[in-house]
Amino acid sequence: MDDFRDGGLYRILVMEKRAEWSDKSLSGSWLFREFSAGGTPKLDEDGTRCQSCHASQAEHDFVFTRDRMLD
């Protein structure tokens, strides 16, 4: 997800799922990472904030869809 602020790209938020991560994530096998607008990993962010929001979608494999977001 691209995060725009003040008319420009501020950061990029990514979630990725791999079966081998099942013991590393509280969100199924998903891990979350933030990147700067230039693509550099933001090491001061660990994905906890993303994970806490996606927890509300556990019954949908922790994924939001546009339709559910609009509802």
Beta strands, then each sheet from edge to edge (+ up, - down):
strand 1: 2-5
strand 2: 8-17
strand 3: 30-36
sheet 1: 1+ 2- 3+
end
